[in-house]
Amino acid sequence: MRCALTSIFLSVLFILVALAGSSFGLDPDAVVRLKEAGAGDAVLEALVREKSLETAAFTVDELVKMKKAGLGDAALVKMIKEKSFVSGKQAVVYGEDTRPATRATVQDILKLKEKGISDEVINTIVRNQAVDPTIEEHRRAMQILKDMNLLIDIR
């Protein structure tokens, strides 16, 4: 039964890799190399789920080398999950307490100083407070258009 499940899993994995091309990062040659090195299905599943190859967390050569050095599947899966950029990340919640540095209050500046932020950084924040963000955004947008060789007549 386990052999049949392994065969089905590998068949599905090969089909997915073939259909997705390089978007998976785990091509058939990589699967074969990992299997020949003794990597189990759990390792392959973790690589796909955590997108470890796409994010360059590990290379196939590194995984093969670790497997040949005697690292077990459970340890490899744990390493893949720990080094993953995908799972376990919490969403950034923006609320009333979060605002851009250009809107820093005196209390914010004092807290930064108490936390050991350098005077150079604090001075930069204070200097940027005087810049009108809409003017700066307009200037950047015009520069982007200019870089694209698009001239805008703003009569």
N, C-alpha and C positions, 0 to 999 in steps of 0.2 A: 504494500500500500504506500509506504513512504517513498519507494523508488518511483512509483507512478506519479505521486504528487511532485516529486523533484523534476521528473520529465515534463510534466505539464507546466510547472513554474518556468523551467528553462525555455520551453517552447514559447510560452507567452512572452517572456522577457526578450527572446530573440525577435519575435514579431514586433513588439513595441519598439525595440531598438532599430529594427529595419524600417519601420514606418516613420519613426521620428527623425531618422538620420542622425545628425550630430547634435541635435537639441538635447538628447539625454546625456551626452558626454560618455556614455558607457557603450562603446561599440562592440560588435561581436568578437573581435580579436581580443579586446580587453576582458570580456567575459571568459573566453577560453583560457587566457593567460592566468586569470584569477582562479578558475576552477582547477587548472593543472597544478597551481601552487597549493591547492588544498582548501581554498576559501569555500565556505558553505553558502547555502542559499540565504541565510540570515545576513551575511556580509553583503551580498549582492543587493538584497532588498534595502538594507540600510544606505548603501551608496546611492540607489535610485531615490529613495525617500528623502534623504538629507541633501541631495544634490552636491555631494562632496567633490566629484570630479569637475563639475561645471564651475564651482566656486574656488577651485584650486586648493581646497583644504588638504587633499591628498592626490598624488598621482598614482597611476596603476603600478608603476615601478616601485614606489614606496610601499604600497600594500603587498605586492608580491614579495618584496624583500622582508617585510615584517613577518609574513606568513611562513616564508622559508626559514626564518630565524626561530620559528617555533611558537609564535604568538597564536593563541587560540581564537576561534571565531567570536566567542563572547567578548574577549578583550578588544578585538578589532571593531566589533559593533559599538562597544562603549566609546572607543576612541573616535569613531566616525560621528557618533551622536554628540560627543563633547566638543568636537571641533566644528560642528555644523553651524552655518549661518542661518539656517532655516527654522529649526525647532527651538522652542523655549524662549523666543524673543517676545518681550512684552511690547504692546503698542504704546506709543508716546501719546499721552493724553494732554491736550492743551486746554487750559482753563484760565480762570481769572488770575492765577498766580504766575502764569507764563506770559511774558511779553518780550518783544525784541529789545536788544541792548540799547537801541536808539531811544527807547522810552523809559530808560532806567530812572528811578527816583533817587532822591538823596539817601533814603534808607537802603536801597539796593547797592549804591556805591559804598556806603559804610559797611554793609555786610561783606561785600567783595574784599574790602581792605582788611576786615577782621579775619577773613579766611586765608589771607596771605597772598592775594592777587597783587601782582607788581604794579607800581605807580605808572609804568609805561602803558600797560593794558588799560588801567583805569583812565588815564589821560586820553587814550584813543577813544574810549567809550564816550567820555565827556565831549571831546571835540566833534564826534559824529552826531551828537544830540542836536547840534545847530543845523545840520543838513536836512533840508526838506526832502522826505523820501519820494514825494511825487515828482519833484524836479529831477532827482537822481534817476528814478525809473525812466522818465522821459528821455534823459540824456543817454542812458544805456540802450534804450529801444532805438533811438536815432542812430547810435553807433552801430548796432547790429544791422540795421537797414543799410547803412553806409558800407559796412563790410561786405554786404551782399550785392554791392553796386546798385542799390535801389535808392534813387534820389526822390525825396519827398518835398513837394512844394507846399510850404506852410504859410502862405500869404495871409 
